Amino acid sequence: MRIIRFIVLLLILIGAINWGLWGAFQYDVIQDLFGSDQSTWAKIAYIIVGLAGIYGISFLFSKGTCGYGSCCEKENKE
């Protein structure tokens, strides 16, 4: 589960960086990588990043990101 959370966080960061670059310079990383923002691969990339963002909402309601309920609880038990 930690690997999935890591991948999701990585995709969220990619999306955030892409939005920041778009806002500052009108530069779209996905469009540059796939040649067009209308290509099938670009659309798939946008969908995957969007789904990662939706899944990332659950991080707001979790007790910790280490997978043990709370990182502090695990450290206190050892």
N, C-alpha and C positions, 0 to 999 in steps of 0.2 A: 504494500500500500504506500510505503514511503517513496518508491520509485514513481508511482503514478502522481503523487502530490508534487514531487520534484518536477516532473514533466509539465504538469499543469501550471505550476508557478513559472517555469521557463517560458511557456507559451504566453502567459499573461504578461510577462516582462517584454517579450517580443512585440506583442500587441501595443503595449504602452509606449515603447520606444518608437514604433511605427506611427502612432498617433502624435507623439511629440515632434517627430521629424516632419510629419504632414503639417502640423500647426505652425511650426517655425519656418519651414522652407518649402512647403508644398512638395515634399519628396516622399514617395510611397515605396518602401523597401520591397513589399510583395510585388508591386507592379514592375519594379526594376528586375527582380529575380525571375519573374515568369513572363516578361515581355509585354504584358497587358493586364489590366485589372479585370478584364472580361474573359480571360482564358479560363479553361476548365480547371487547370491546376491552381491558378490564383484564387478562384472561387472556393475550391476545396480548402486552401490554406486559410482563407478568411473564415470559413465555417469552422474549421478546427480550432482556430484561435478564439472565435466567439463561443464555442462550446466549452473551451477551457475557462473562459471568463465566467460563464454561467456556473460551471462546477466550482470555480473559485469562490463564489458567493458563500458556499458552505464553510469556507475557512473562517468567515466572520463569526460563525456560530459555534465553532469547535473550541475545545478547552485549550488545545495546544497543537503545534504543528509537528511534533516529533513522533506522533503515533501512539503515545502512551497515555493520552488523556491530558497530561500536562507535563511539560519538560521539567518544571520545578518539582513536581511530585516524585518523578523518577530519581532525580538527584538527591532528594531528601531521604528516600528509602535506602539508598546505598550507603 
